[in-house]
């Protein structure tokens, strides 16, 4: 097995300080939390940002400020979100790609997202993929159900993307694929040979799916974007606490943790 790549998703677009008072919101808070996560074993920071009022934003300027603060303090891979929030336009969502992060998310299908619809029509997906190729950004294919794998492979057939791809299975969102082990196995078995994958379990699905993924040879995402609790009814003190737990469990499983540079090699970044 490759070493385990831990991704930390410290903010997201949905969580608020009413959900967890330890949620970082400002560029400096997010950067400081990213550094703490890197110190505990995270190789990738999945990055959302917030505006001055604490609301989700895809502002290029806010992303740039946050990315600069992170890069001044650590060597972690920055993966910007192009999902933003469900109500944002395609043009808004695509803004951070112009900053040439090493990675960005590419959601390859439309899905119900709680009471909202996260819209990703096929022409827009192709537009986002072409922009990532243009700016030299590696896409992480964000999958909320198995059909999104096939949509990503259609981009390969069209010559827009190339194999091997890296996938993130987001499991347990109301409206998307359930966070059950049998579904994770199905998703993994649906990938072409040579592709890499991460699992992001939502809420109570985070820990069990992370442990299963680590044992299966996949990679893991944790953080307040997906889950604000450490155990049932007990809020996590920080994102770094969630990263540290996965690193400890991986050690018990005999799975070493990848450094950012080792993750770059595994994912083919810069090649």
N, C-alpha and C positions, 0 to 999 in steps of 0.2 A: 504493500500500500504506500501511496505518497504520504508525506507528512500532512497533518491536519491543518487546513486553512480555516482560521476563525475570522468571520466578518462580524463587526459590531455595527449595529444600526441604532445610534443613540437618540434620535429625535423623531423621525417620521413626520407625517403631516396631520395625524389625527389626535395623538395624545396631548394632554394639557397638564398643567400643574395641579389641577383638581384630581387628575388620575394618579399622579405621583409628584409631590412637591420637589423632587430631586431632578426633574426633567431639565436638561440644559436648553436654553433658548437663544441667547445672544451668540454672535460669532466667537467671542472669547470663551464663553462657557462651553460651547460645543467643541472648540479646539482643545480646551483643557481636558474635557471628558475623553476626546479621541486619544490624547496622549496617555491618559490613565489606562484606557483600554489596550493600547499598544504595549504598554509596560506589562500588562497581565497576559499578553499573548495574541492579541488581535493583529492580523496582518493586513486586513482591509477595513476601511471605514466606509460604510454605505451612508452617503451624506444627503440629508435634507437640511434646509435652513428655514429660519423664521424671520419675519419682519420686526420692526420696532415694537409692535403690539403683541408679538408672540404668535402671529398667525402664519400659516404655511405660505411660502413664497418661492418662486423660481428665479428671483432677481439675480441676474448675472453678477451685479456688483456685490451682493451679499455672499453669494457663493465664492467669488474671488477673494473677498476679505477672509472668509472662514478658511478657505484652502491655503492661503498664504500663512495664516497663523498656525495651521497644522504642520505645514511643511517646514516652518522655522524650528519646530521642536521635535519632529520625528520623521522617520523614513517610511511610514505606513502608506499603503496603496489607497488612494482616494477614488472612490466609486460614486459618482454623482447620480442622483435619481433623475430620470426623465418622466417618472410617473407623476411627480408633484402631488396634487390633490385632484380628486375626480372632477371638480368643477373647472379646472384650468384648461385654457386653449392649447392646441398643439404648439403654437409659436412660443407661448410662455414656457411650456414644459421642456422645450428643446434648448433653451438658452444656455445652461451650464456646459453643454457639449462644446460650445465655442471656446471654452477655457482650456480645452485639451486635457481633461483629466485622464489618468491611465485607463479607467474603466467608467462605464455608465450602464444603467439598466435599460433594457429594451423589452417591454412587455408585448408579447406577440399574439394578443387577442383581447376581445372585450369580455368583461365579466361583471356580474352583479357584485357590488361591494357594500354589504349591509343594505341600507336603504337607497344607495346611489348606484349609478352605472358608471363603471370605469371604462370609458370608450376608447378603443384602439382599432379602428377600421384598417383593413389590409393596406390601402394606399398610404395611410399615415405611417404604418409600421415600416413600410419600404422607405419612406422619406426619412424616418429617424435612422434606419440602418445605413442609408447612404451618407447621412450627415456624420455618423460615427466613423465610417470608412474615410471620409474626407478629412476629418480632423485627427485621424490616427488613434481613435478611442476604441478599446476592446469592449464589445457589448457583453453584458451578462444577460442572457435570455431569461426573462422573468415569466414564470409559468404558474398560472392559477388553475389550470386544468389541462388534461393530456393533449387536447387538440392544439394547444399553443406550441407544443413541440413540433407538430407537423407544419404549422405555419412558419416556424423558424427554418425548418428544413426546406420549405418552398423558397425561402430567400437564398438558400445555398444553390438550389437548382437554377435560379434565375441569375446566378453569378454575382449577387450583391454581397453575400457573406461567404466565408470559407470554413470548412471543417478543419480541426475540431472546434466545437463551440463549448462555451461554459454556460451552464444552466443554473437557475435558482428556483427551487420548487417552493412556492409560498402556499402553505397548507393550513387550513383551518379558518380561512376568511369566510364569513357567512355569504354564501352565493358562489364560492369556489369549491375546489376539491377538499374533501374532509381530511383532517389531520390523523389519518389512520395508517398504521404500518403497511397494510396490504396495498394501499394506494401509493405509498412511497415506492414499494417494490415495483409496481406497475409502471410508474413514471421512469424509474431507473432502467427497467428492461426495455423501455420505448426509445432509449437514446442510441444513436449510432456508436460504434466502437471508437474509443479514443477521446470521447467527450468527457468533461469533468462536470461535477454538480455539487451544489450546496442545498441544504434544506433550511427553510425559515418557518418554523412552527409558530402559529399564532396563539397567544394566550396559554392555556394549560397544555397545549400541544408542543410548546417550545422544547421543554426539557426531554420528554421521552423520544421525540423525533430526532433531537440532536444526538442523543446517546446511540440510537439505532443507526443514524447516518455515520457517526464516527466508527462504529463497529463494521459497517458495510464498506468502508473505504471512501465515503463521500466527505463533504465538508459542511461546515455549520455556520449559521447566522443566529446571533442573539442580540437583544437590546430592547430599549423602551419602545421603539417603533412597533415591535411585535408583542411585547409582554412587559408589564411594569411590575410584576410580582416576582419575589424570590421563591416563596412557597405559598400554598393556598392561604389567602387572607393576609399575607405579610408582604408589604411593599419592598422592592429591592432598594438598597441604599444608593446604588449607582449602576450604570452600565458595566463598569469595570468589574463589579461583583459577579455579574452574570458571565462575563468572559472568563474570569478566574475559575468559576465552577466548572465550565466546560474544559478548560485546560487541565484541571485536576482530574476530572473523569477520564479524559483522553490519556493522561499519564497512567492511570490505573488499567486502561485497556491496552497499554503498550503502544500507543499511537503518539509519536513525537509531534510537537507543535511547529508549524512552518513559520519562519521569520518572513518579513515582507519580501526580502530578496529571494528566499526559497519559494515563496508563493508566486513571485514573478516568473520564475523558471517553470513551475508546474503549469501555470496558466498561459505560458508563451508570450508574456508581455515584453514588448520591445524587440520582438523577433521579426 
